[in-house]
Amino acid sequence: MNSVLSTLHFSFLKSCLILANKEELRHKCNIWASAGFSQVE
């Protein structure tokens, strides 16, 4: 189950970084990514 969540989270992170053309959005993506990985682990 954790591997599935990790895969979904990675896909979200990848999409987020692609869409994050602005530094502000990229910073928020990093915060969401950190929170997401903490929950998965």
N, C-alpha and C positions, 0 to 999 in steps of 0.2 A: 504493500500500500504506500509506503514511504517513497519508493522509487517512482510510483505513478505521480504522487504529489510533486516530487522533485522535477519530473519531466514537465508537468503542467506549469510549474513555477518558472522553470527555465524558459519555456515558450513565451510566458508572459513577460519575463525580463527582457528577452530578445526583442519582442515587439515594442516594449516600452522604450528601450534604447534606440530603436530605429525611429520611433516617433518623437523622441526627445531631442529636437533640434536646438532648443533653448537650454541654457545652462540651468535655469531654475527647474525646468521639468526633469532634466537629467538628475539633478540633486534629489528631487522627490522620488524618482525611480530607484535611486540607490537606497533611500530610506525604506521604501516598500520592499525592495529586494532583501535587505538585511532583516526586516521583520518577518518576511516570508520564510527565509532560510532558518531563522530561529524557531519558527513554529514547526517546520518540517523535521528538524533535528530534535 
